[in-house]
Amino acid sequence: MNQLFWYHIVFLGIYYTYTIFNRSDSLAYYDRAEIASRTWAETFGTSTTFIDFLAYPFVNFFNFNYEMMMALFAWFGYLGFVYAYVFFRENIPIKITVFKNFDLLTLILFFPNMHFWTASLGKGAPIFLGLMLFAYAIKNPKSRLITLILGSLLIYYIRPHVFMFVAVGTVLGYMSGKEKISFGKKLFIYISLIGGLVLVQDTILGMAGLEGSEDFTEDFSQFSEGRSDKLATSGSGVDMSSYPLPIKFFTFWFRPLFFDAPGILGLITSVENLMYLLLFFKVLKKDFIKFIKNSPIAVKMSLVVFLLASFAMTFVMSNLGIIMRQKSMVMYFAFFVIYYYLAQKKYDKIIKLKRRRKNRNSEVVMM
């Protein structure tokens, strides 16, 4: 983990250098927090406003400068990677190697795009931390209740719609997972998450201007088209409106891919996206559907969260730069499913080999 920490610090330096030559939201977040025209309480809210709320006390009470705020949020991002490591290792103790001799978990933790977008003042670091806190805590929600609440609050206040995906994925995971879960534990999860969704539904719908909508489907369609058109007007825009759904998914998950990379950052991301694509090919097997049917809660939750988020974002994302940033929130859920699938296959092979050896030894004894 020490190597991971310093690796993340390197990306803090890279992002800071990037802000010197390019426009960055991190500067806007700091400027808004520094202008003390509002009280701390007045900055409280969801989405961008919540980042202002997080930054306000450090800037105004502790006199953090811009560089210190960047370091603080980079530390939030690093904590996200720590909890990601624990989430993976706690659920999957088997070591998996890919591409001949690369440890898969190490590869996942060191993907550069993930570190770039979680090493600066902004939404990326705290939302990633919130997601990984939630993923870690949901395995034992009662004993990790404070962690679960903290993760849920971070997710909801930074990106309310992502909280909806996580809540739905968790409920479906507990309903269909292979583990035998006590009725009390299931009831606790159902009431907490479904009740939470009911309480915050207006805020979630309000993000798309759908509160009080009489025709939800039509209004969402208009919102997604408007949002997509707006994002498509930038230099790295791509018109996805006419794409069939599979191509939209491919664009969100695996582009840019060299031929459409926006700048040097896009080329680096293209290498990473190629690795995503190669990892994705590893689950394109006949037994993958059977694996999902018999998989535990964490796998089904991760798959649902990843697919729901991907489905929603493909309708509003038409800018490769934004896609590069947004998908970093949910790709770890896809990696978890892939990792678990490969680990399950390796475990099954080990069990088969042990049975064969045991049978051979039994035959030798009988002779």
C-alpha positions as CSV (number, residue, x, y, z in Angstrom):
1,M,0.0,0.0,0.0
2,N,3.0,2.3,0.5
3,Q,3.8,2.0,-3.2
4,L,0.1,2.8,-4.0
5,F,0.2,5.9,-1.8
6,W,3.3,7.3,-3.6
7,Y,1.9,6.4,-7.0
8,H,-1.2,8.4,-6.1
9,I,0.9,11.3,-5.0
10,V,2.6,11.3,-8.4
11,F,-0.8,11.7,-10.0
12,L,-1.5,14.6,-7.6
13,G,1.6,16.2,-9.1
14,I,0.5,15.4,-12.6
15,Y,-3.0,16.8,-12.1
16,Y,-1.6,19.9,-10.4
17,T,0.7,20.5,-13.4
18,Y,-2.3,19.9,-15.7
19,T,-4.2,22.7,-14.0
20,I,-1.4,25.1,-14.7
21,F,-1.9,24.8,-18.5
22,N,-5.6,23.8,-18.7
23,R,-8.9,24.8,-17.2
24,S,-9.9,22.8,-14.1
25,D,-12.9,22.6,-11.9
26,S,-10.6,22.4,-8.9
27,L,-9.7,26.0,-9.2
28,A,-13.4,27.0,-9.4
29,Y,-14.2,24.9,-6.3
30,Y,-11.4,26.6,-4.4
31,D,-12.4,30.1,-5.5
32,R,-16.0,29.6,-4.4
33,A,-14.9,28.3,-1.0
34,E,-12.5,31.2,-0.6
35,I,-15.1,33.9,-1.3
36,A,-16.7,34.1,2.2
37,S,-20.0,35.7,1.0
38,R,-21.9,32.7,2.3
39,T,-21.9,31.0,5.7
40,W,-20.9,27.3,5.9
41,A,-24.5,26.3,6.4
42,E,-25.5,28.1,3.2
43,T,-23.1,26.0,1.1
44,F,-24.8,22.7,2.1
45,G,-26.6,20.9,-0.7
46,T,-26.2,18.2,-3.3
47,S,-23.8,17.8,-6.3
48,T,-21.4,20.7,-6.8
49,T,-22.7,22.5,-3.8
50,F,-21.7,19.7,-1.5
51,I,-18.0,19.9,-2.6
52,D,-18.2,23.6,-1.7
53,F,-19.6,22.5,1.7
54,L,-16.7,20.0,2.2
55,A,-14.0,22.6,1.2
56,Y,-15.4,25.6,3.1
57,P,-14.2,24.8,6.6
58,F,-10.7,23.9,5.5
59,V,-10.3,27.1,3.4
60,N,-12.0,29.5,5.8
61,F,-11.4,28.1,9.2
62,F,-8.0,26.4,8.8
63,N,-6.7,28.7,6.0
64,F,-5.8,25.9,3.6
65,N,-4.4,27.2,0.3
66,Y,-5.2,25.7,-3.1
67,E,-2.3,23.2,-3.0
68,M,-3.3,22.0,0.5
69,M,-6.8,21.4,-0.7
70,M,-5.6,19.4,-3.6
71,A,-3.5,17.3,-1.3
72,L,-6.4,16.8,1.1
73,F,-8.8,15.6,-1.6
74,A,-6.0,13.4,-3.1
75,W,-5.8,11.8,0.3
76,F,-9.6,11.1,0.2
77,G,-8.9,9.4,-3.2
78,Y,-6.1,7.3,-1.7
79,L,-8.5,6.2,1.1
80,G,-10.9,5.1,-1.6
81,F,-8.1,2.8,-3.0
82,V,-7.4,1.4,0.4
83,Y,-11.1,0.4,0.9
84,A,-11.2,-0.9,-2.7
85,Y,-8.3,-3.2,-1.8
86,V,-10.0,-4.4,1.3
87,F,-13.3,-4.9,-0.6
88,F,-11.6,-7.1,-3.2
89,R,-9.3,-9.0,-0.8
90,E,-11.9,-9.7,1.8
91,N,-14.3,-11.2,-0.8
92,I,-11.7,-12.8,-3.1
93,P,-8.6,-14.2,-1.3
94,I,-7.4,-16.1,-4.4
95,K,-4.6,-14.4,-6.4
96,I,-5.2,-14.1,-10.1
97,T,-2.7,-13.3,-12.8
98,V,-3.5,-12.0,-16.3
99,F,-1.5,-11.2,-19.4
100,K,0.9,-14.0,-18.4
101,N,2.3,-12.7,-15.2
102,F,0.5,-9.5,-14.0
103,D,-1.3,-9.7,-10.7
104,L,-4.9,-8.6,-11.5
105,L,-5.6,-6.8,-8.2
106,T,-2.3,-4.9,-8.5
107,L,-3.1,-4.0,-12.1
108,I,-6.6,-2.8,-11.1
109,L,-5.3,-0.6,-8.3
110,F,-2.7,1.0,-10.5
111,F,-4.8,1.9,-13.5
112,P,-3.7,5.6,-14.2
113,N,-7.1,7.0,-15.2
114,M,-8.5,6.1,-11.8
115,H,-5.8,7.9,-10.0
116,F,-5.8,11.0,-12.2
117,W,-9.5,11.8,-11.5
118,T,-9.3,11.0,-7.8
119,A,-6.2,13.2,-7.0
120,S,-7.7,16.6,-7.0
121,L,-10.2,19.0,-5.4
122,G,-13.5,18.0,-6.9
123,K,-16.2,15.3,-7.0
124,G,-14.0,12.4,-8.1
125,A,-12.1,11.7,-4.9
126,P,-14.9,11.8,-2.4
127,I,-17.5,10.0,-4.6
128,F,-14.9,7.2,-5.2
129,L,-14.3,7.1,-1.4
130,G,-18.0,6.9,-0.7
131,L,-18.5,4.1,-3.2
132,M,-15.7,2.0,-1.8
133,L,-16.8,2.7,1.8
134,F,-20.3,1.4,0.9
135,A,-19.0,-1.6,-0.9
136,Y,-16.8,-2.5,2.0
137,A,-19.5,-2.0,4.6
138,I,-22.3,-3.8,2.9
139,K,-20.8,-7.2,3.6
140,N,-21.4,-6.7,7.4
141,P,-23.8,-3.7,7.6
142,K,-24.6,-4.0,11.3
143,S,-21.0,-4.1,12.5
144,R,-20.0,-1.5,9.9
145,L,-23.0,0.8,10.2
146,I,-21.1,4.0,10.6
147,T,-19.0,3.3,7.6
148,L,-22.1,2.4,5.6
149,I,-23.9,5.6,6.6
150,L,-20.8,7.7,5.8
151,G,-20.4,6.1,2.4
152,S,-24.1,6.4,1.6
153,L,-24.1,10.1,2.6
154,L,-21.1,10.9,0.4
155,I,-22.6,9.1,-2.6
156,Y,-26.0,10.7,-2.2
157,Y,-24.8,14.3,-1.6
158,I,-22.3,14.2,-4.4
159,R,-24.2,12.3,-7.0
160,P,-27.8,11.4,-6.0
161,H,-28.5,9.4,-9.1
162,V,-25.5,7.1,-8.3
163,F,-26.9,6.5,-4.9
164,M,-30.1,5.3,-6.6
165,F,-28.1,2.8,-8.7
166,V,-26.2,1.6,-5.6
167,A,-29.3,1.2,-3.5
168,V,-31.2,-0.8,-6.3
169,G,-28.1,-2.9,-6.9
170,T,-27.8,-3.8,-3.2
171,V,-31.4,-4.7,-2.7
172,L,-31.4,-6.9,-5.8
173,G,-28.1,-8.5,-4.6
174,Y,-29.6,-9.3,-1.2
175,M,-32.7,-10.7,-2.9
176,S,-30.9,-13.0,-5.2
177,G,-27.5,-13.7,-3.7
178,K,-26.6,-17.3,-3.0
179,E,-25.8,-16.7,0.7
180,K,-28.2,-17.6,3.4
181,I,-29.0,-14.2,5.0
182,S,-31.0,-13.9,8.1
183,F,-34.5,-12.3,7.7
184,G,-33.5,-9.5,10.1
185,K,-30.4,-8.6,8.1
186,K,-32.4,-8.6,4.9
187,L,-35.2,-6.5,6.5
188,F,-32.6,-4.0,7.7
189,I,-31.1,-3.6,4.2
190,Y,-34.5,-3.3,2.5
191,I,-36.0,-0.8,4.9
192,S,-32.8,1.3,5.0
193,L,-32.2,1.5,1.3
194,I,-35.8,1.5,-0.1
195,G,-36.8,4.0,2.6
196,G,-33.9,6.1,1.8
197,L,-34.8,6.2,-1.9
198,V,-38.4,7.2,-1.1
199,L,-37.1,10.1,1.1
200,V,-34.7,11.4,-1.5
201,Q,-36.6,10.6,-4.7
202,D,-37.4,14.3,-5.3
203,T,-33.8,15.3,-5.1
204,I,-32.7,12.5,-7.5
205,L,-35.4,13.4,-10.0
206,G,-34.6,17.1,-9.6
207,M,-31.1,16.5,-10.9
208,A,-32.8,15.9,-14.3
209,G,-35.6,18.3,-13.8
210,L,-38.1,15.5,-13.5
211,E,-39.7,16.3,-10.1
212,G,-43.5,16.4,-10.6
213,S,-43.2,15.0,-14.1
214,E,-46.5,13.6,-15.6
215,D,-44.7,11.8,-18.4
216,F,-41.5,10.5,-17.0
217,T,-40.3,8.6,-20.1
218,E,-40.9,11.6,-22.4
219,D,-39.4,14.1,-20.0
220,F,-36.3,12.0,-19.4
221,S,-35.9,11.5,-23.2
222,Q,-35.9,15.3,-23.6
223,F,-33.4,15.8,-20.8
224,S,-31.0,13.2,-22.1
225,E,-31.2,14.6,-25.6
226,G,-30.5,18.1,-24.4
227,R,-27.7,17.1,-22.2
228,S,-26.1,14.9,-24.9
229,D,-26.3,17.7,-27.5
230,K,-24.7,20.2,-25.0
231,L,-21.8,17.9,-24.3
232,A,-21.4,17.0,-28.0
233,T,-20.6,20.5,-28.9
234,S,-17.1,20.4,-27.3
235,G,-13.9,19.4,-29.1
236,S,-14.0,15.8,-27.9
237,G,-17.8,15.5,-28.5
238,V,-19.2,12.3,-30.1
239,D,-22.7,12.0,-31.4
240,M,-24.1,8.9,-29.6
241,S,-27.8,9.7,-30.1
242,S,-28.1,7.4,-33.2
243,Y,-26.0,4.6,-31.7
244,P,-27.6,1.3,-30.9
245,L,-27.4,0.4,-27.2
246,P,-24.5,-2.1,-27.5
247,I,-22.4,0.6,-29.2
248,K,-23.3,3.2,-26.6
249,F,-22.1,0.7,-23.9
250,F,-18.9,0.1,-25.9
251,T,-18.3,3.8,-26.2
252,F,-18.8,4.5,-22.5
253,W,-16.7,1.5,-21.4
254,F,-13.8,1.4,-23.8
255,R,-13.5,4.7,-25.7
256,P,-11.3,6.6,-26.5
257,L,-9.3,3.9,-28.3
258,F,-6.3,5.6,-30.0
259,F,-8.2,6.5,-33.2
260,D,-10.4,9.1,-31.3
261,A,-8.2,10.0,-28.4
262,P,-8.4,13.7,-27.3
263,G,-4.8,14.7,-26.7
264,I,-2.0,13.0,-24.7
265,L,-4.3,12.2,-21.8
266,G,-6.6,10.5,-24.3
267,L,-3.8,8.4,-25.7
268,I,-2.8,7.2,-22.2
269,T,-6.4,6.5,-21.4
270,S,-6.6,4.5,-24.7
271,V,-3.9,2.1,-23.4
272,E,-5.9,1.6,-20.2
273,N,-9.2,1.2,-22.2
274,L,-7.5,-1.5,-24.3
275,M,-6.7,-3.4,-21.0
276,Y,-10.4,-3.0,-20.0
277,L,-11.4,-4.5,-23.3
278,L,-9.0,-7.4,-22.9
279,L,-10.3,-8.1,-19.4
280,F,-13.9,-7.9,-20.6
281,F,-13.1,-10.6,-23.2
282,K,-12.2,-12.9,-20.3
283,V,-15.9,-13.1,-19.2
284,L,-17.3,-13.7,-22.7
285,K,-17.7,-17.3,-21.9
286,K,-20.7,-19.7,-22.0
287,D,-20.5,-20.3,-18.2
288,F,-20.6,-16.6,-17.3
289,I,-24.4,-16.5,-17.1
290,K,-24.4,-19.6,-14.9
291,F,-21.8,-18.0,-12.7
292,I,-23.9,-14.8,-12.3
293,K,-27.0,-16.9,-11.4
294,N,-25.1,-18.6,-8.6
295,S,-23.0,-15.7,-7.5
296,P,-23.0,-14.0,-4.1
297,I,-24.5,-10.7,-3.0
298,A,-21.4,-8.6,-3.7
299,V,-21.1,-9.8,-7.3
300,K,-24.7,-9.3,-8.2
301,M,-24.7,-5.9,-6.5
302,S,-21.6,-4.8,-8.4
303,L,-23.0,-6.0,-11.7
304,V,-26.3,-4.2,-11.2
305,V,-24.7,-1.0,-10.1
306,F,-22.3,-1.1,-13.1
307,L,-25.0,-1.8,-15.7
308,L,-27.5,0.7,-14.3
309,A,-24.9,3.5,-14.1
310,S,-23.7,2.6,-17.6
311,F,-27.2,2.5,-19.0
312,A,-28.1,5.9,-17.6
313,M,-24.9,7.6,-18.5
314,T,-24.8,6.4,-22.1
315,F,-27.9,8.6,-22.7
316,V,-26.4,11.8,-21.4
317,M,-22.7,11.4,-22.1
318,S,-21.5,12.6,-25.6
319,N,-18.1,13.9,-24.7
320,L,-15.1,11.6,-24.5
321,G,-13.4,13.8,-21.9
322,I,-16.5,13.6,-19.6
323,I,-16.8,9.9,-20.2
324,M,-13.2,9.4,-19.1
325,R,-14.0,11.1,-15.8
326,Q,-17.5,9.7,-15.2
327,K,-16.8,6.0,-15.7
328,S,-14.0,6.0,-13.2
329,M,-16.8,6.0,-10.5
330,V,-18.2,2.6,-11.5
331,M,-15.5,0.7,-13.3
332,Y,-14.3,-0.9,-10.1
333,F,-17.6,-2.7,-9.8
334,A,-17.0,-4.2,-13.2
335,F,-13.5,-5.2,-12.3
336,F,-14.8,-6.9,-9.1
337,V,-17.2,-9.1,-11.2
338,I,-14.4,-10.0,-13.6
339,Y,-12.0,-10.8,-10.8
340,Y,-14.5,-12.9,-8.9
341,Y,-15.4,-14.8,-12.1
342,L,-11.7,-15.6,-12.8
343,A,-11.1,-16.5,-9.1
344,Q,-14.1,-18.8,-9.1
345,K,-12.9,-20.6,-12.2
346,K,-9.4,-21.0,-10.6
347,Y,-11.0,-22.3,-7.4
348,D,-13.1,-24.8,-9.3
349,K,-10.0,-26.1,-11.1
350,I,-8.2,-26.5,-7.8
351,I,-11.1,-28.5,-6.3
352,K,-11.2,-30.8,-9.4
353,L,-7.5,-31.5,-9.2
354,K,-7.7,-32.3,-5.5
355,R,-10.6,-34.7,-6.2
356,R,-8.6,-36.4,-9.0
357,R,-5.6,-36.9,-6.7
358,K,-7.8,-38.2,-3.9
359,N,-9.5,-40.7,-6.3
360,R,-6.1,-41.8,-7.6
361,N,-4.7,-42.3,-4.1
362,S,-7.8,-44.3,-3.2
363,E,-7.3,-46.6,-6.2
364,V,-3.6,-47.1,-5.2
365,V,-4.6,-48.1,-1.7
366,M,-7.3,-50.5,-2.9
367,M,-4.7,-52.2,-5.2
